Amino acid sequence: MEVIPDPAQLIAFVTFSAVVAGTPGPSNALLTAIGARSGVRRGLPSLLGQVTGMGAMMFAITLGLGNVLLAHPLVLQILKWGGAAMLFWLAWRIATAGDAEGTTNPPAGFLRMAAFQWVNPKGWLVGFAAIATFLDRRGGGALAQAVIFATVFTLVALPSCLPWLAFGAALQRLLRTPRARRVLNGAMAALLAASTILLLWTRY
């Protein structure tokens, strides 16, 4: 079977990946908080962990995990609401972070941000939307398409998510006072909670 993707479909998938990776969501809200706390250079491992985790999820869903979950709606609902509960808890932790904790204490680092993607409802919705829209029976086996989807998505997500880290780093100079840090904590917590609520009721 042909394993080279159709150029038009590849362009459409690149556009899809850029939009869903670069729009507001739980991971990008945390990435902004990491940038505000650590700066761009020290935040790069977290950025790489985020996009690698997203790519790994895309691979797993395309290869078959998505079909298994879609065949068991109860498991999917438990995963969805369990992930949302964790995100709300994390939003509360960010909102109530004390001055001694700096700006925020998000799950920074490559491994922690990569693992975080697996409890992020947006990641699951994006993966399901991708296989529902772009999986092609003429495009080769599931493994070949999973590799293509994961690779392309990861490469596109990297520059799409970088501005969130850079934006957070740009805020560092404004975070000289406890009041400014509390304002940022509240804003990031509100964004995280709002994006979680939206994801619970929205389908891609």
Buried (B, 14 or more C-beta within 10 A) or exposed (E): EEEEBEEEEBEBBBEBBBEBBBEBBBBBBBBBBBBBBBBBEEBBBBBBBBBBBBBBBBBBBBBEBBBEBBEEEEEBEEBBEEBBEBBBEBBEBBBEBEEEBBBBBBBBBBEBBBEBBBBBBBBBBBBBBBBEEBBEEEBBEBEBBBBBBBEBBBBBBBEBBBBBBBBBBBBBEEBEEEEBBBEBBBBBBBBBBEBBEEBBEEEB
